[in-house]
Amino acid sequence: GTANLAAGKTISVSANGFNSGGLLFRNFTQAGSGTAQNITTTGTSYIQYGSNASFAAPVTSSSPGLFFNGCIFNSSVNCTKTGPSNDQSQGNNIFNGPGTFTNTGTGYLLMTASTPDAYNDNVSFVQNGTGPVYPNYNNNSTYSGSLTVTSPAATAVTFGAGNGTAALSGSGGQTINATGSTPAPVFTRLVINDGSNVTLNTPVNVSVNLALTAGLLNTTTTNILTMMNGSSTAAGNALSTSYVNGPMRYRKSSGGVSTLNFPIGKGGDCRPVILTVNHTSGNLYTYQAELFDASAAALGYTLPPSVDVVSAVHYYTISRVNSASVSQPTLELSGNQTIQVFFGANDIATDGATLTVVKNTYNNLTKWIDIGGFGGPSYSAGANLTGSITSTSSPTAFNSFSTFALGNKIGGNNILPVGLLHFRALPDNNQVDLGWTTSTESNNSYFTVERSKDGVNFEAVRQISSAALNGNSSAPLNYTAQDPNPYAGISFYRLKQTDLDGNATYSVVISVSFDKKNVISAYPNPSKGTLYISGAANETSLKIEWFDISGRSLLQQIVPVQGGLAMLNTQFNNGIYLLKITASDGSVKLQNVIIMK
């Protein structure tokens, strides 16, 4: 039989209640635009939506048992399971409006036991009792809106706990969220197939497989993607358009050799890495990798004898911690490890045979070592190559984790493109003076100085053409520019370097604390180790603090001021440092200082 609920009509439960048996909506249609339904049953009863049922208006229900076995909901759904039974919904449902599925009982609420479901709007899964919620348990579900989970602090919501797959396949950007103290949700099999991107607003764990087919997966160090031990994902390559845009983690708790794929990128660049690691035990270690769209050369690290230039476009940080989240860059590693690094056109690699991988070490952070490279594409004059190289542990062994970048072997043909030696911004009366020096340039057209009030949203201040002949130079070149209208307080600056073919890369972001009433500054810059601080006529002393390029505090001191002038003597090695000057009124000046003895 069939049933049709006329427009304006509702289904209600009598005063005597509905406390046993089932209320089934089978071959059921709510006509027209419909009227919202609100149904509550009690005792040992259950509500089943489907098969062959549809609702035009919002549906709210509460029942001890709850099943979804082939129903179309064209408006919102807010259904709660309250009882002890274990309920397996078969699936074949379409949710065209927002959905909230809540379990306050002690039995489980299982979705998609045998056939797929489709969620075409935002959906929330809530566990408020001891009974679990299992979205897309044993079959595929597509999610076109955002996902939100709520569960007790010790209980994670697992998507696809049987053989199911969760496919995020929206078109306008989706988010994955968790409320309160809810732990990271687990996706057994996760597919990212969004026309725009998926953003994590909570940590997410993948236990079996991650497939990236369309769109970016946006992560942060707080809201991070973690691949669990034994899980898999494809690394992709520099041409991939779907990747993790931000950091991601991989856990390994097995002895022996494992390959860990990191399909990572940043902004418009996909630059995966593949690690092959060998553990001597089954203890848990977690690797975290992140690509930075910034110059490795600008870090100022000392070059090894076998390398003449490092990338001015990208570098990676790869950390390794134990189960207590304590850094362990080497513990229980066996022999040498390998890393495969991918590169694209804007890395300006023209000779794969002379590319190499450089890294620093945990006990010497400011010195690059050369861990070798092979497998790159052959030299092609004037062509920017796309491909990858794999480390060889020669001439130096790769047996710890830290910062990594591409390098050019001595005598090689890789420019890697504009090598930025330094970028500084200094307050000067009513303006900010900016300066930078390049070590090399390849196909460089111009620089754009960009300014920001918050370090996120930038605007163009000045455009400076390349001083290199035809955009190419192997000798250092100096540039200057001015910003006559800096922001009050802190201004952030970065360089945008644009190639002759229109490709652009960005420098690291630097900041200036600018107060037009205070013109304290340090000179000369670069310095051989002795600096003078001027503009402190109203001060008797200044608080000084030095930082390295990673932000680590190196030295704090109080220096006397005489006649508005203070003198500093440093014992630092050559490199770029941040000098923080604090006056008696609490005002702060930040200045990049180059030590070049």
N, C-alpha and C positions, 0 to 999 in steps of 0.2 A: 504494500500500500504506500501511498504518498500523502504528504500533509503540506498545506500552504497556510502560513500565518499572515493574515490580512494586515494591511498597513494600519498603524495606530493601535494594534493589539499587543498584549504582553502575555507572557507565561508566568504564572505565580504558583506558589506553594501554599496550601491551605493552613489554617491555624493549627490543625492537628499535626502538621509537619509531614515530611517525607523522609523516613528514617531507615528504610531497608529496600533492597532491590535496586533496580536501575531505572534512570530516566534517560532514554536513548532518543537522539535526534537522527533518524534514519530516513532517507528519501524525503527530506524536510527542506522547505524553502520559506524564507521570510520575504514577503512581497514588498515591492516599491522601495522607498528610501528607508522604511521601517522605523521602529521605535526601540529605544534601548531596552535590553533585557537584563534583569537582575534576579538570579535564582540561587537559593540556598537550600541544600539538603543536609540531613544529619544522620546520626546512628552509624549504620554500616552500608549506607546507600552509595551509589555512584552516579556520575553523569558521564554520558558518552556522546561526543559530537561526531556524527557520521555513522555509516558511510552515506555518501551522496547527499550531503546537507549543505546549506548555505545560509548565512546571516547577512543582512544588509546594514544593520545598525550595531552600535557597541554592545558587547556581551560581557557581563560580569557574573561570575558564579563562585560558589564555595561549596565543596562537597568532600566527604571522606575519601571517595575514589574518583579518579578523573582520567578520561581517555579521549584521545584525538585520533579518529580512525577514518579520515576522508571527509573533511569539511572545508568550505571556503568562507573565510571571514573578511568581509569587505569594509569593516570598520575596526575599532579597537577591541582588544581582547584582554580581560583581566580575570584570570581563573586561578583559584586556590585549591590545593589538595590538603585535607586536614586529617586523614585517617592513617591506620597502621598497615593497610594493604600495599603490596608491591604492584604498581600499575604500569603496564607496558602498552603505550600507544603505538599502533601499527604505522602511522604516518599518512602520506598522501594528502597532506593539508596545505592550504595556501592562506597565508596571513597577510592581507593587503593593508592593514592598519597597524598601529603600534600594538605590541603584545607584551604582557607581563604574566609570567608563569611562576607561581609561588607554591612551595611545599612547606607546610607547618606541621606535617604529621611525622610518623616514625617509619613508614614504608617509603620506598623510592618512587619518584615520578620520572618515568623514562619516556623519551620522545624518539620517534623514528626507529621502531624496532625492525621494520621490514621494507618500507618504501620511503622515498625522499619526501621532505617537507621544503616549502619555500617561504621565507620571511622577507616580505617586500617593504618593510618599514622597520623602525627601531624596535628592539626586543630586549627584555630583561628576564633573567632567570634568577629566582630568589630561593635560597634555602634558609628558612627560619626555624627549623626544627632539626631533629637528628636524621630525618629521612633525606637522602641525597636527591639532587636534580641531575638528570643525565640528558643534556641536549644532544640531538642527532646521534643517538647511541650506536645504532648498528647499520645506519645507512647515511647517504649524503643529505646535507641540507645546504641550501643557498641562503645567504644573508645579504640583503641589499641595503640595509640601514646599519645603525650602530648597535653594538652589543654592550650590555651592562650586566655584571654578575654581583650577587650579594650572597655571602655564606659566612659561617662561623670562622673565627680566626685560625682554627686548626684544620679546616676542611676546605679544600679547593674544589671548585666546580670544574668537571672534566667534560670537554666536548669530544664526542666520538669514542667513549670509553670501550665500546666493543670494536666494531670494524667501521665506524662512521667517519665521514670527512666533513669538515666545516669549510665551505667556500665563501669567502667574502667577495661578492661580485656586484657591488654597487657601481654607480657612475659619477657621483658627486663628492666623494670623500667620505670615509667611514671612520669611526673610532671604536676602540675596545676599552671598556671602563670597569672599574671595581669600586664599590662603595665602602666607606669606613675602613675597618681593619680586615676586610676580605683578602685572603691570600691570592697570589698570582693564579689566574685560571690556567688550566692545562688544555692544550689542543693536541689530541692524539695525532691527527692529520689535519694540517691547515693549508688552505689554498688562498693566495692573494691574487685576485683577478678583478681588481677595481679599475675603472676607467680614469680615476684620479689618484687617490692614495688612501692608505689606511694608517691612522695615527694611534699609537699606544698611549693611553692615559693611565696605564697600570703595567707592571711587569707581566710578561706572558711567557709560559713554558711550552715547548713543543716536545712531545715524547717519542714520536715515531717518524714523521716526515713533514717537511715544509716545502711547498711548491710555489714559486714566484712566477706568475704568468703574465700579469699586467698590473701596472701601478707600483708606487713606492710604499714601503712599510716604514713609517717614520718612528724612530726611537730616540730616547735620551738615556743618559747614564742612570737616571732614576726609573724611567719606564722603558725597560730594556727587554729584548727578546733573548731567551735562553734556550739553546738546543740541549736536551737532556742526553745523558750517556746512552750511546748506541743509536741515537736518532740520525737522520740523514737529510741533506738538502743539496741541491746542485749549486756549484759555485758561480756558474755563468761566466761571462767574460766582459771585457771593457766595452763591448757593444750592447750589452744587455740593457733593456729599458725597465726591467722590474727587479728591484733589489732592496736591501735594508739601508735606508737613508739615516745613518747614525750608527752607534755602537751595537754590537751583539756579542753574546757569550756562547761558549761551548763547554759542556761538562764531560770529563772523562774519568771514569772510576774503574778502569780495567788495565791490567798489565799488558805489555807488548806494544805493538805499533798500531796507530790509528791515524786515519786521514780526516782532518777537520776542515770542512769547507765554510768559508765566510763570504757570502754573496753581498758584500758591503759596498757602499758608495757614499757620496756626499753631494747634495745639490743635483746638478745635471751630469755628474760623472760617476759611472759604475766602475769600481776598481777592486775586484775581489782579491782575496788571498787564500791560498790553500796551505795548511800546515800539515806536515807529517811528523808526529811526535811518538817517542818511544818511552814508556814508563816501566820502571822496575817493580812496581807493586800495583795493587788494585785500589790504592787510596784515591780519594776524590780530589781532583784539581780542576779549576775553572779558568778557561782562557777567555779574555775579553779583547776584541779587536775593534779599532775605529780608524777610519780614513779621515785625514784632515786636508781640506782644500787650502793649503798654505805652503809656503816655501820651506823645504828642509834646509836649504842654504842659509836662510835667515835665522835659523837656530844658532848659527855661529860656532858649530862644533868643529874641532880640528879634523882635517882630512887625513886619511891614511896615505902612505907613500904611493900606493897603486892607483889612486883615484884623483882626478883633477877637478871634478865638479859633481855636485849632487843636485837632485831635483829642486827646481824653484816652483813646483806646482803642487806636489803632493808628498805627504809622508804618513806613516801609520804608527799607532801605538798598540802594542800587544802585551797585555799583562797576564800574569799567572798567579793564582792564589789557591790556598788549600781550603779545606772544609770550614775552617774558622775565619776565612776571608783575610788571612795573613799572606802577604806577598812571598811567593816562593819561586823566584825566577829560574832556579836550577835543581831544587831538591827532587830526587828520585827520577831524574831524566837519565836515560841511557844513551851514551854516545852523542853523536851530532844529529841535530834535527834539520829539517828542510822547510823552506818557504817558497811558494810559487807566487810571484807578484805580477799582476796584469797592468798593462799600460795602453793608453789610447793616443789619439792624434795630438791632443793639447799637451801631452808629456814631452813632445818634440824629441822622440827617440827615432834616429835614422839608421842605426847600426846595431842590430840585436846581438851581434857577436862580441861587441865591446861594452855591452851593458853589464852591470853588476849590482848586487844588493849590498847596501851598507846598513849598519846598525850601530847603536852605542851599547854599552854594557851597564848592568846595574851598579857596578862598582867604579865606573868611569863614565859619567853621564854626558860629558862634553867632548867626547872623542869618538869619531866614527871608526869602525873597523870594516874591512872588506871581506864578506863571506862568499864571494864568487857569484857567478851566474852563467847558465847555459840554456839553450833551447830557444833563443830569440830569433826573430826573422832576419833574413839577410839584409845587408846594407842596400839602401836605395837612395841615390843622390836626389836631394830635394824633396823626398817623400817622408812624411811623418807616419811612422809605423804603428800598427796595432797588434798586440800579441802578449806574450808573457815570457818571463825567465824564471828559472829555478836555481836556488842557491846550491853551492857545491862544498861549502866549508873549506874553501881554499882561495886565498892564502890563509884565512883565519877561520877557526872553527865557530860554528853556530851552535851554542849549547846553553843559551839563556835568552830571556825575553825582555824586550824594552822598546826602543823606537827604531823603525825601519824606513828605508827610502831607496829609490833608484840612484845609481851612480854611474859615471862614465869612466872607464878605465883610461889610464894615461895613454895618449896616442889615439884614443877612440874618436868617433865622429859624432857622438851624441852631445847636443848643446844643452838640452834639458831645462827649459828654454831660457827665460830671463833669470839670471842668478842675482837675487837681491841680497847684497851684503848687509845693508841696514836700512831702516826706515825710522825717522825720528820726527817729533813734533815738540816745539819749545815755545812757551809764552814770551812775547816780546812787545812790551808796552800795550798797545791796543790791538794787537794781532797775534796770530800763531804762525811761527816760521816752521816750514816743513822741509825736510831734506831726505834724500835717499841716494844710495850708490849701488849700481849694478856691476857684477863681475863679468857677466857675459850677456849678450842679447842675440836672439835669433828670430827673424821675421817680426820684429816688434814695430808696431805702428805708433802707439801713444800710451801715456799713462793718464788716468783720471783719479784725482784726489777726491775721496768721498768722506763726508762728515756725518756724524750721527749724534743724537742726544741721548739715546738709550743703548747704543751698541748693537742694535738689531736693524733699525730702519735707517738707511743711508741716503744721502743726497749728494749730487756732484758739486764740487767746489771749484776745481780748476782742471783743465786738460792741458797736458804738457806733451809735446811731440817727442818721439825718440831722437836722441842725439846721435844714434848709430847710423852709419852710412847704409842706406837701403834697409835699415832695421836690423843690421847684423854687426856684432862687435865681439871681440875676444878680450878687449882691454877694459878696465874699470871706467865707468862714466858716472859723473855726479850730477844730481838734479836738485833744484830748489823750487819752492812755491810758497805762497802766503795765503792765509785765510784771514781777511780783514774783519770778519764778523763771527768770531767764535761764540759758542753758547756760554752763558754765565754758568759757573760751576764746571762740570766735567764735559769735555767734548771728546768723542771717539773718532778716530781717523783710520782709513785703510786705503791702499792703492789698488786700483783696477788696471791691470795691464792687458791691452787689446792687441792681438796679432794683426798682421796685414790681411789675413783671411777672415777676420772678424771674431775669432775665438778669444775669450777673455778668461783671465785668472785673477785671483785676489791675494793680497798679502795678509799677514797677520794683522789683527786689530790692535791699535795702540791708543792710549788715552792721555789727555792733558787736563789737569785741574787749573782752570783759567779764571782769574779774578783781575779785572782791569785796574783795580786799585792796588794790586800787589804785583810787582815785577821781579820777584826773586827768581834767579836762574843761575845755573852752573856753567862754567866755561874753563878752559877750552874744551871743545868736543868735536872730534875725538881727542882723547887725553892720553898722555904717557903715564898717568898715575897720580898727578897732582892737579887738583881742580880748585877753583875759587867760586864762592857763592856771593853774588852781588845783589843789591836791592833790598838789604836787610837793615836799613838805617835805623829803624825803631826797635831793633832786637838786640839783646845782650848775649843770647845763645840760640842755637837752633837744634832741633832733634833730627838726626839723620838716620835713615835706614836704607840698606842696599838689598836688592832682590836680584836673583838670576832670572833668565828668560822664562823659566817654568813657574815663576812666582814664589820660589823658596827664599825665605829671609836668610841673608848671609851675615849681616853686621848691623848693629844698632849702636849709636854713640851720640853724645851731646858735644857740640863744637862751639867754642866761644866766637863772638862777633865783635870786631873792632872796626870802627869807622864805617859800618855798613857792609863789611867784607869778612867772610870766613874762608878758611883754607882747609882742604881735605887732602890726605895722602892715602892712596889705596895700594894694596898688595895683590890685587886680583890679577888673574891671568887675562890674556887678550880675549875680548868678547864683548857682547852687548849686555848691559845691566840696566836695571831700573833704579833710579835714585828718588827716594821719597824725602821731602823736606817739610817739616812741620814747624810752623811759627808759634809764638806764644799765645796768639788768639785762636789757635786750633786750626787755622787755615793750612791747607796742604798743597804742595807743588809736586807733581810727578814729572820726571824727565828721564828719557832714555840717554844713557851715556855709553859711548864706545871707548873701551880701553885698548889702545894700540901702542905697545911699547917698542 
